[in-house]
């Protein structure tokens, strides 16, 4: 590399000591948490899998995938109901059910960034799953929500926010 050429920032997934710090609380709270890396044609994908308790409702198996090209924007998949009757915030993605936990235009304090750590992300997922189960039972979404259309369902991840450092 030539002198003065900026280095490509390493994501938290490529920085092992940093990744261990960001995983630590999640590993303590979720002893069954599993991690693996999978090579796809598009590049490596880091995958976390765990079982999420949903108070008052059925537990859910969760898979969180971080594509190395968009390491700040996890794709969150979950088992259970699918389709329009399952939740207004789920949709099909390559034959799996994907969650829409936040809107791409949300401010920093309403989304997840790596510095928050995985436990915060898992907490956001737990809250979302509870809201879905409540919605299925009562027909009411707890809290604010954005309507979904084709533009928001297939949104491309935007660059990391000010809080989200590489």
C-alpha positions as CSV (number, residue, x, y, z in Angstrom):
1,X,0.0,0.0,0.0
2,X,1.4,3.4,-0.9
3,X,2.3,5.8,1.8
4,X,-0.7,8.2,2.5
5,X,-3.2,5.8,1.0
6,X,-6.1,5.4,3.4
7,X,-6.7,1.9,4.6
8,X,-10.1,0.2,4.1
9,X,-11.7,0.3,7.5
10,X,-12.2,-3.1,9.0
11,X,-15.6,-4.0,10.2
12,X,-16.2,-5.2,13.7
13,X,-16.6,-8.7,12.2
14,X,-13.0,-8.7,10.9
15,X,-11.5,-7.3,14.1
16,X,-11.5,-10.4,16.3
17,X,-10.8,-8.6,19.7
18,X,-13.5,-6.1,19.0
19,X,-16.0,-8.7,17.9
20,X,-15.4,-10.7,21.1
21,X,-16.1,-7.5,23.1
22,X,-19.4,-6.8,21.2
23,X,-20.5,-10.5,21.6
24,X,-19.6,-10.8,25.3
25,X,-22.9,-9.7,26.9
26,X,-24.9,-11.7,24.3
27,X,-23.0,-14.8,25.0
28,X,-23.6,-14.4,28.8
29,X,-27.3,-13.9,28.3
30,X,-27.8,-16.5,25.6
31,X,-25.6,-19.5,26.5
32,X,-27.0,-21.4,23.4
33,X,-25.8,-18.6,21.0
34,X,-24.1,-20.1,18.0
35,X,-21.8,-18.4,15.5
36,X,-20.6,-19.5,12.2
37,X,-19.2,-18.0,9.0
38,X,-20.5,-19.1,5.7
39,X,-19.0,-18.4,2.3
40,X,-21.4,-17.3,-0.4
41,X,-20.8,-16.3,-4.0
42,X,-21.2,-12.7,-2.8
43,X,-18.6,-13.1,-0.1
44,X,-18.5,-14.2,3.6
45,X,-21.6,-14.0,5.8
46,X,-21.3,-14.1,9.6
47,X,-24.3,-15.8,11.2
48,X,-25.6,-15.9,14.8
49,X,-28.3,-18.2,15.8
50,X,-30.2,-18.4,19.1
51,X,-33.6,-19.0,20.7
52,X,-35.4,-15.9,21.8
53,X,-37.9,-16.1,24.7
54,X,-41.0,-14.0,24.0
55,X,-42.8,-13.4,27.4
56,X,-46.3,-14.8,27.3
57,X,-45.8,-16.3,23.9
58,X,-43.9,-19.1,22.1
59,X,-40.1,-18.9,21.9
60,X,-38.7,-18.1,18.4
61,X,-35.6,-19.4,16.7
62,X,-33.7,-16.4,15.4
63,X,-30.9,-16.1,12.8
64,X,-29.0,-12.9,12.4
65,X,-26.8,-12.6,9.3
66,X,-24.2,-10.0,8.6
67,X,-23.1,-9.7,5.0
68,X,-19.5,-8.4,4.9
69,X,-20.5,-5.9,2.3
70,X,-23.0,-4.3,4.6
71,X,-21.8,-5.3,8.1
72,X,-23.7,-2.6,9.8
73,X,-27.1,-3.8,8.5
74,X,-28.1,-7.3,9.8
75,X,-30.7,-9.4,8.1
76,X,-32.9,-10.9,10.8
77,X,-34.8,-14.2,10.1
78,X,-37.2,-15.9,12.5
79,X,-39.3,-19.0,12.5
80,X,-43.0,-19.0,13.2
81,X,-45.9,-17.5,11.3
82,X,-45.3,-16.0,7.9
83,X,-47.4,-14.0,5.5
84,X,-49.6,-11.0,5.9
85,X,-51.5,-12.5,8.8
86,X,-48.3,-13.1,10.8
87,X,-47.2,-9.5,11.1
88,X,-47.2,-6.3,9.1
89,X,-43.4,-6.3,9.7
90,X,-42.4,-9.6,8.2
91,X,-41.8,-10.5,4.6
92,X,-40.4,-13.3,2.5
93,X,-36.7,-13.2,1.7
94,X,-35.3,-16.1,-0.3
95,X,-37.9,-18.5,1.1
96,X,-37.4,-17.4,4.7
97,X,-39.3,-15.0,7.0
98,X,-37.4,-11.8,7.5
99,X,-38.1,-9.2,10.1
100,X,-38.3,-5.5,9.5
101,X,-37.2,-4.2,13.0
102,X,-36.6,-0.6,12.0
103,X,-37.2,1.8,9.1
104,X,-34.2,2.7,7.0
105,X,-34.8,6.4,7.6
106,X,-34.9,6.0,11.4
107,X,-32.6,8.3,13.4
108,X,-29.5,6.8,15.1
109,X,-31.2,6.3,18.5
110,X,-33.9,4.1,16.9
111,X,-31.7,1.7,15.0
112,X,-28.8,-0.7,15.9
113,X,-25.2,0.0,15.3
114,X,-22.3,-2.4,16.1
115,X,-21.0,-0.3,19.0
116,X,-24.3,-1.1,20.8
117,X,-23.2,-4.8,21.0
118,X,-25.2,-7.9,20.0
119,X,-27.2,-7.9,23.3
120,X,-28.8,-4.6,22.4
121,X,-29.7,-6.0,18.9
122,X,-31.1,-9.1,20.5
123,X,-33.2,-6.9,22.8
124,X,-34.6,-5.0,19.8
125,X,-35.5,-8.3,18.2
126,X,-37.2,-9.6,21.4
127,X,-39.3,-6.4,21.6
128,X,-40.3,-6.7,18.0
129,X,-41.3,-10.4,18.4
130,X,-43.4,-9.5,21.4
131,X,-45.1,-6.7,19.4
132,X,-45.8,-9.2,16.6
133,X,-47.3,-11.7,19.0
134,X,-49.4,-9.0,20.6
135,X,-50.6,-7.8,17.2
136,X,-51.7,-11.3,16.2
137,X,-53.6,-11.7,19.4
138,X,-55.1,-8.2,19.8
139,X,-55.0,-6.7,16.3
140,X,-53.0,-3.7,17.7
141,X,-49.3,-2.8,17.0
142,X,-47.7,-1.5,20.2
143,X,-45.7,1.7,19.5
144,X,-45.0,3.6,16.4
145,X,-44.7,1.9,13.0
146,X,-44.2,2.8,9.4
147,X,-46.3,1.4,6.6
148,X,-44.7,-1.1,4.3
149,X,-44.6,-1.0,0.6
150,X,-42.4,-2.4,-2.0
151,X,-39.8,0.4,-1.6
152,X,-39.3,-0.2,2.1
153,X,-39.3,-4.0,1.9
154,X,-36.4,-4.2,-0.5
155,X,-34.4,-1.2,0.8
156,X,-30.7,-1.4,0.3
157,X,-28.6,-0.9,3.5
158,X,-27.3,2.6,3.9
159,X,-23.9,3.4,5.1
160,X,-23.3,3.3,8.9
161,X,-24.5,6.2,10.9
162,X,-22.5,8.6,12.9
163,X,-22.6,6.2,15.9
164,X,-21.6,3.3,13.7
165,X,-17.9,3.3,13.3
166,X,-16.3,0.6,11.0
